[in-house]
Amino acid sequence: MHDRPVEIRVHDFGEVDTGMSATEARFEAERCIQCKKPLCVKGCPVNIDIPAFIREIAAGDFRKAAAIIKEQNMLPAICGRVCPQEVQCEGQCILGKKGKPIAIGELERFVADQERAQGMVMPQKKPATGRRVAVVGAGPAGLTAAAELARMGYRVTLFESLHAAGGVLMYGIPEFRLPKEIVKAEIDAVLALGVELKLNHLVGRSVTTKELLSYDAVFLGTGAGLPYFMGLPGENLPGVYSANEFLTRVNLMRADRFPIFDTPIKRGSRVVVAGGGNVAMDAARVAVRLGGKVTLVYRRREEDLPARVHEIERAKEEGVEFVMCANPVKILGDQAMTGVECIRMEMCALDASGRPEPKEKEGSTFTIDADVFIAAIGQGPNPLLIGELPEMKKGRRGNVTIDENGHTSMRKVFAGGDVATGAATVILAMGAAKTAAHAIDKMLREE
């Protein structure tokens, strides 16, 4: 894709990628060799018929391409922007073995953007079953489950605790990666299937678990909204944020436009971000746009960074300084923070993930001056609703335990996405939601 010039984009929240032209999309689609056994489809968690939609792009029928995608995925403009295609569909592309794989993600985005401009393609629905299903959480998993079940003929009620649907798509991923008007458009397409959306409904509080369990089936897609902290001395000082809070304040509550919007945020002149995943890159790049000089500290080597390569490259282009093989150990300051004390890390034997295990190097502490610190080291399932269902089996980190079909230990309750796996990708949550939706359909039809 074509990125906006860095000297311009760091001063606003406009989308960095400008996308393909129709000519570029057709040229790229014509590179596809239409494999008889397409490995790209096996690499797609939601099983899109990738060769088929690419074939229609090459033929110039963009609406038919959109219809093919919508058979399996109601959020194509979102997925085309945020899916890690390089390790999924594109990672399996046979052309990538000796050269450059087909730009499947860029083509999906192109088709979805064309469709949105010309009018949404709506998939067919089956006759009404008369059964009701409750879906909790309007993030990627909940939206996908709701869409699948509505298309199967179920009356779906989607409960969302916040004042806007979208979950991490709205509060977590910045506007410059995923414009909110695109998220809203694809949510509207899901609602057009007949899904009833109830905002500001916190299940377990404003909606009782008894009311929830009165539905014929329940899908939990409440995500991973509970941030992890590092337990550092000084972590309670003003200016210390979890990435979850920092990004929510800006992305959902528009703190970047305070006082036009009510939510404030501390604009640090020097910002330290701890972490190396996509969330850490998002937080660092948002802090740049708020006017800060940003340093990202990661305890392993650069080649071990779990974030997407192009997000790392964009962060560097935008001025984020990377300090590798180091870890924060203390937040400095009295009434307000003044810096972050870090320690160098040595790389030892490989751990279970295949990465070197970091170990603190004695006597190697150093200080980074900072007035804002953002911990981006992961998050887990919010325990509020899960705690209201004590009979439900849970993992050691509070995640819901499910089988291969998304079935929990409760008879008619299913789950999928980050609430079961911990923080993962948007598309994996969507794939899990589709599996659970089909399992719900099978259960209710057998009944």
RAJO-V702684 format. One record per residue. SS is DSSP state (alpha for helix, beta for strand, coil for the rest). BURIAL is I if it has 9 or more other C-alpha atoms within 8 Angstrom, else O. D_LAST is the distance of its C-alpha to the last C-alpha in whole Angstrom. Layout:
BEGIN
ss:SS burial:BURIAL d_last:D_LAST
ss:SS burial:BURIAL d_last:D_LAST
END
This chain:
BEGIN
ss:coil burial:O d_last:49
ss:coil burial:O d_last:52
ss:beta burial:O d_last:53
ss:coil burial:I d_last:55
ss:coil burial:O d_last:58
ss:alpha burial:O d_last:58
ss:alpha burial:O d_last:61
ss:alpha burial:O d_last:59
ss:alpha burial:I d_last:55
ss:coil burial:I d_last:56
ss:coil burial:O d_last:57
ss:coil burial:O d_last:54
ss:coil burial:I d_last:50
ss:coil burial:O d_last:50
ss:coil burial:I d_last:48
ss:coil burial:I d_last:50
ss:beta burial:I d_last:48
ss:coil burial:I d_last:50
ss:coil burial:I d_last:47
ss:coil burial:I d_last:48
ss:coil burial:O d_last:50
ss:alpha burial:O d_last:49
ss:alpha burial:O d_last:51
ss:alpha burial:O d_last:51
ss:alpha burial:I d_last:47
ss:alpha burial:I d_last:48
ss:alpha burial:I d_last:50
ss:alpha burial:I d_last:48
ss:alpha burial:I d_last:45
ss:coil burial:I d_last:48
ss:coil burial:O d_last:48
ss:coil burial:I d_last:45
ss:coil burial:O d_last:45
ss:coil burial:O d_last:42
ss:coil burial:O d_last:41
ss:coil burial:O d_last:39
ss:coil burial:O d_last:37
ss:coil burial:I d_last:37
ss:alpha burial:I d_last:36
ss:alpha burial:I d_last:36
ss:alpha burial:I d_last:33
ss:alpha burial:I d_last:32
ss:coil burial:I d_last:33
ss:coil burial:I d_last:31
ss:coil burial:I d_last:28
ss:coil burial:I d_last:27
ss:coil burial:I d_last:28
ss:coil burial:I d_last:30
ss:coil burial:I d_last:32
ss:alpha burial:I d_last:35
ss:alpha burial:I d_last:37
ss:alpha burial:I d_last:36
ss:alpha burial:I d_last:37
ss:alpha burial:I d_last:40
ss:alpha burial:I d_last:41
ss:alpha burial:I d_last:40
ss:alpha burial:I d_last:42
ss:alpha burial:I d_last:45
ss:alpha burial:O d_last:45
ss:coil burial:O d_last:45
ss:coil burial:I d_last:42
ss:alpha burial:I d_last:41
ss:alpha burial:I d_last:38
ss:alpha burial:I d_last:37
ss:alpha burial:I d_last:37
ss:alpha burial:I d_last:35
ss:alpha burial:I d_last:32
ss:alpha burial:I d_last:32
ss:alpha burial:I d_last:31
ss:alpha burial:I d_last:29
ss:coil burial:I d_last:26
ss:coil burial:I d_last:26
ss:coil burial:I d_last:28
ss:coil burial:I d_last:28
ss:coil burial:I d_last:31
ss:alpha burial:I d_last:33
ss:alpha burial:I d_last:36
ss:alpha burial:I d_last:35
ss:alpha burial:I d_last:35
ss:alpha burial:I d_last:38
ss:alpha burial:I d_last:40
ss:alpha burial:I d_last:38
ss:coil burial:I d_last:36
ss:coil burial:O d_last:38
ss:alpha burial:I d_last:39
ss:alpha burial:O d_last:42
ss:alpha burial:O d_last:39
ss:coil burial:I d_last:36
ss:alpha burial:I d_last:37
ss:alpha burial:I d_last:40
ss:alpha burial:I d_last:41
ss:alpha burial:I d_last:39
ss:coil burial:I d_last:41
ss:alpha burial:O d_last:44
ss:alpha burial:I d_last:47
ss:alpha burial:I d_last:47
ss:alpha burial:O d_last:48
ss:coil burial:O d_last:51
ss:coil burial:O d_last:51
ss:coil burial:O d_last:49
ss:coil burial:I d_last:46
ss:coil burial:I d_last:44
ss:coil burial:O d_last:44
ss:alpha burial:I d_last:40
ss:alpha burial:I d_last:40
ss:alpha burial:I d_last:43
ss:alpha burial:I d_last:41
ss:alpha burial:I d_last:38
ss:alpha burial:I d_last:40
ss:alpha burial:I d_last:42
ss:alpha burial:I d_last:40
ss:alpha burial:I d_last:38
ss:alpha burial:I d_last:41
ss:alpha burial:I d_last:42
ss:alpha burial:I d_last:39
ss:alpha burial:I d_last:39
ss:alpha burial:O d_last:43
ss:alpha burial:O d_last:42
ss:coil burial:O d_last:38
ss:coil burial:O d_last:35
ss:coil burial:I d_last:33
ss:coil burial:O d_last:29
ss:coil burial:O d_last:27
ss:coil burial:O d_last:24
ss:coil burial:I d_last:21
ss:coil burial:O d_last:18
ss:coil burial:O d_last:17
ss:coil burial:O d_last:16
ss:coil burial:O d_last:12
ss:coil burial:O d_last:13
ss:coil burial:O d_last:11
ss:beta burial:I d_last:14
ss:beta burial:I d_last:14
ss:beta burial:I d_last:17
ss:beta burial:I d_last:20
ss:beta burial:I d_last:23
ss:coil burial:I d_last:26
ss:coil burial:I d_last:27
ss:coil burial:I d_last:29
ss:alpha burial:I d_last:28
ss:alpha burial:I d_last:25
ss:alpha burial:I d_last:23
ss:alpha burial:I d_last:25
ss:alpha burial:I d_last:23
ss:alpha burial:I d_last:20
ss:alpha burial:I d_last:20
ss:alpha burial:I d_last:22
ss:alpha burial:I d_last:19
ss:alpha burial:I d_last:16
ss:alpha burial:I d_last:18
ss:alpha burial:I d_last:19
ss:coil burial:I d_last:16
ss:coil burial:I d_last:16
ss:coil burial:I d_last:14
ss:beta burial:I d_last:17
ss:beta burial:I d_last:18
ss:beta burial:I d_last:21
ss:beta burial:I d_last:23
ss:beta burial:I d_last:25
ss:coil burial:I d_last:28
ss:coil burial:I d_last:31
ss:coil burial:I d_last:34
ss:coil burial:O d_last:36
ss:coil burial:O d_last:35
ss:coil burial:I d_last:32
ss:coil burial:I d_last:32
ss:coil burial:I d_last:32
ss:alpha burial:I d_last:35
ss:alpha burial:I d_last:35
ss:alpha burial:I d_last:37
ss:alpha burial:I d_last:38
ss:coil burial:I d_last:39
ss:coil burial:I d_last:40
ss:coil burial:I d_last:44
ss:coil burial:I d_last:44
ss:coil burial:I d_last:47
ss:coil burial:I d_last:44
ss:coil burial:I d_last:41
ss:coil burial:I d_last:42
ss:alpha burial:O d_last:40
ss:alpha burial:O d_last:40
ss:alpha burial:I d_last:39
ss:alpha burial:I d_last:36
ss:alpha burial:I d_last:36
ss:alpha burial:I d_last:36
ss:alpha burial:I d_last:33
ss:alpha burial:I d_last:31
ss:alpha burial:O d_last:32
ss:alpha burial:I d_last:30
ss:alpha burial:I d_last:27
ss:alpha burial:I d_last:27
ss:coil burial:O d_last:28
ss:coil burial:I d_last:24
ss:coil burial:I d_last:23
ss:coil burial:I d_last:23
ss:beta burial:O d_last:24
ss:beta burial:I d_last:27
ss:beta burial:I d_last:28
ss:coil burial:I d_last:31
ss:coil burial:I d_last:33
ss:coil burial:I d_last:29
ss:coil burial:I d_last:30
ss:beta burial:I d_last:26
ss:coil burial:I d_last:27
ss:coil burial:O d_last:30
ss:coil burial:O d_last:30
ss:beta burial:I d_last:26
ss:coil burial:I d_last:25
ss:alpha burial:I d_last:23
ss:alpha burial:O d_last:21
ss:alpha burial:O d_last:21
ss:alpha burial:I d_last:19
ss:coil burial:I d_last:17
ss:coil burial:O d_last:16
ss:coil burial:I d_last:14
ss:coil burial:I d_last:10
ss:beta burial:I d_last:12
ss:beta burial:I d_last:15
ss:beta burial:I d_last:17
ss:beta burial:I d_last:21
ss:coil burial:I d_last:24
ss:coil burial:I d_last:27
ss:coil burial:I d_last:29
ss:coil burial:I d_last:32
ss:coil burial:I d_last:34
ss:beta burial:I d_last:36
ss:beta burial:I d_last:40
ss:coil burial:I d_last:41
ss:coil burial:O d_last:45
ss:coil burial:O d_last:48
ss:coil burial:O d_last:49
ss:coil burial:I d_last:53
ss:beta burial:O d_last:56
ss:coil burial:I d_last:56
ss:coil burial:I d_last:52
ss:coil burial:O d_last:53
ss:coil burial:I d_last:56
ss:beta burial:O d_last:55
ss:coil burial:I d_last:54
ss:beta burial:I d_last:52
ss:beta burial:I d_last:48
ss:beta burial:I d_last:45
ss:alpha burial:I d_last:44
ss:alpha burial:I d_last:41
ss:alpha burial:O d_last:43
ss:alpha burial:I d_last:46
ss:alpha burial:I d_last:44
ss:alpha burial:I d_last:42
ss:alpha burial:I d_last:45
ss:alpha burial:I d_last:46
ss:alpha burial:I d_last:43
ss:coil burial:I d_last:41
ss:coil burial:I d_last:44
ss:coil burial:I d_last:47
ss:alpha burial:I d_last:49
ss:alpha burial:O d_last:51
ss:alpha burial:O d_last:52
ss:coil burial:I d_last:53
ss:coil burial:O d_last:55
ss:coil burial:O d_last:53
ss:coil burial:I d_last:50
ss:coil burial:O d_last:50
ss:coil burial:I d_last:49
ss:coil burial:I d_last:52
ss:coil burial:I d_last:52
ss:coil burial:O d_last:55
ss:coil burial:I d_last:56
ss:coil burial:I d_last:58
ss:coil burial:I d_last:61
ss:beta burial:I d_last:60
ss:beta burial:I d_last:56
ss:beta burial:I d_last:55
ss:beta burial:I d_last:51
ss:beta burial:I d_last:50
ss:coil burial:I d_last:48
ss:coil burial:I d_last:47
ss:coil burial:I d_last:44
ss:alpha burial:I d_last:43
ss:alpha burial:I d_last:42
ss:alpha burial:I d_last:46
ss:alpha burial:I d_last:47
ss:alpha burial:I d_last:46
ss:alpha burial:I d_last:47
ss:alpha burial:I d_last:51
ss:alpha burial:I d_last:51
ss:alpha burial:I d_last:50
ss:alpha burial:I d_last:53
ss:alpha burial:I d_last:55
ss:alpha burial:I d_last:54
ss:coil burial:I d_last:55
ss:coil burial:I d_last:58
ss:coil burial:I d_last:58
ss:beta burial:I d_last:60
ss:beta burial:I d_last:57
ss:beta burial:I d_last:57
ss:beta burial:I d_last:54
ss:beta burial:I d_last:54
ss:coil burial:I d_last:52
ss:coil burial:I d_last:52
ss:coil burial:I d_last:52
ss:coil burial:I d_last:54
ss:alpha burial:O d_last:53
ss:alpha burial:O d_last:52
ss:alpha burial:O d_last:49
ss:coil burial:I d_last:48
ss:coil burial:O d_last:44
ss:coil burial:I d_last:44
ss:coil burial:I d_last:44
ss:alpha burial:O d_last:48
ss:alpha burial:O d_last:48
ss:alpha burial:I d_last:47
ss:alpha burial:I d_last:50
ss:alpha burial:O d_last:53
ss:alpha burial:O d_last:52
ss:alpha burial:I d_last:52
ss:alpha burial:I d_last:56
ss:alpha burial:O d_last:57
ss:coil burial:I d_last:56
ss:coil burial:I d_last:59
ss:coil burial:I d_last:56
ss:beta burial:O d_last:58
ss:beta burial:I d_last:56
ss:beta burial:I d_last:58
ss:coil burial:I d_last:56
ss:coil burial:I d_last:56
ss:beta burial:I d_last:56
ss:beta burial:I d_last:54
ss:beta burial:I d_last:55
ss:beta burial:I d_last:56
ss:beta burial:I d_last:57
ss:beta burial:I d_last:57
ss:beta burial:I d_last:61
ss:beta burial:I d_last:62
ss:coil burial:O d_last:63
ss:coil burial:O d_last:62
ss:beta burial:I d_last:61
ss:beta burial:I d_last:60
ss:beta burial:I d_last:63
ss:beta burial:I d_last:61
ss:beta burial:I d_last:59
ss:beta burial:I d_last:60
ss:beta burial:I d_last:59
ss:beta burial:I d_last:59
ss:beta burial:I d_last:60
ss:beta burial:I d_last:57
ss:beta burial:I d_last:58
ss:beta burial:I d_last:56
ss:beta burial:O d_last:55
ss:beta burial:O d_last:53
ss:beta burial:I d_last:50
ss:coil burial:O d_last:47
ss:coil burial:O d_last:43
ss:coil burial:O d_last:42
ss:coil burial:O d_last:46
ss:coil burial:O d_last:48
ss:beta burial:I d_last:51
ss:beta burial:I d_last:50
ss:beta burial:I d_last:53
ss:beta burial:O d_last:55
ss:beta burial:O d_last:57
ss:beta burial:I d_last:61
ss:beta burial:O d_last:63
ss:beta burial:O d_last:66
ss:beta burial:O d_last:64
ss:beta burial:I d_last:63
ss:beta burial:O d_last:64
ss:beta burial:O d_last:63
ss:beta burial:I d_last:62
ss:beta burial:O d_last:63
ss:coil burial:I d_last:60
ss:coil burial:I d_last:59
ss:beta burial:I d_last:56
ss:beta burial:I d_last:53
ss:beta burial:I d_last:50
ss:beta burial:I d_last:47
ss:coil burial:I d_last:45
ss:coil burial:I d_last:44
ss:coil burial:O d_last:40
ss:beta burial:I d_last:37
ss:beta burial:I d_last:34
ss:coil burial:I d_last:31
ss:coil burial:I d_last:32
ss:alpha burial:O d_last:31
ss:alpha burial:O d_last:31
ss:alpha burial:I d_last:27
ss:alpha burial:I d_last:26
ss:alpha burial:O d_last:29
ss:coil burial:O d_last:27
ss:coil burial:O d_last:24
ss:coil burial:O d_last:26
ss:coil burial:O d_last:23
ss:coil burial:I d_last:22
ss:coil burial:I d_last:24
ss:beta burial:I d_last:27
ss:coil burial:O d_last:29
ss:coil burial:O d_last:33
ss:coil burial:O d_last:34
ss:coil burial:I d_last:31
ss:coil burial:I d_last:28
ss:beta burial:I d_last:25
ss:coil burial:I d_last:24
ss:coil burial:I d_last:21
ss:coil burial:O d_last:20
ss:coil burial:O d_last:20
ss:coil burial:O d_last:17
ss:coil burial:I d_last:18
ss:beta burial:I d_last:16
ss:coil burial:I d_last:18
ss:coil burial:I d_last:18
ss:coil burial:I d_last:16
ss:coil burial:O d_last:12
ss:coil burial:I d_last:11
ss:beta burial:I d_last:15
ss:beta burial:I d_last:16
ss:beta burial:I d_last:20
ss:coil burial:I d_last:22
ss:coil burial:I d_last:26
ss:alpha burial:I d_last:29
ss:alpha burial:I d_last:27
ss:alpha burial:I d_last:26
ss:alpha burial:I d_last:29
ss:coil burial:I d_last:32
ss:coil burial:I d_last:34
ss:coil burial:I d_last:33
ss:coil burial:O d_last:33
ss:alpha burial:I d_last:32
ss:alpha burial:I d_last:30
ss:alpha burial:I d_last:29
ss:alpha burial:I d_last:27
ss:alpha burial:I d_last:26
ss:alpha burial:I d_last:25
ss:alpha burial:I d_last:23
ss:alpha burial:I d_last:21
ss:alpha burial:I d_last:20
ss:alpha burial:I d_last:19
ss:alpha burial:I d_last:17
ss:alpha burial:I d_last:15
ss:alpha burial:I d_last:14
ss:alpha burial:I d_last:12
ss:alpha burial:I d_last:11
ss:alpha burial:I d_last:10
ss:alpha burial:O d_last:9
ss:alpha burial:O d_last:6
ss:alpha burial:O d_last:5
ss:alpha burial:O d_last:5
ss:alpha burial:O d_last:4
ss:coil burial:O d_last:0
END
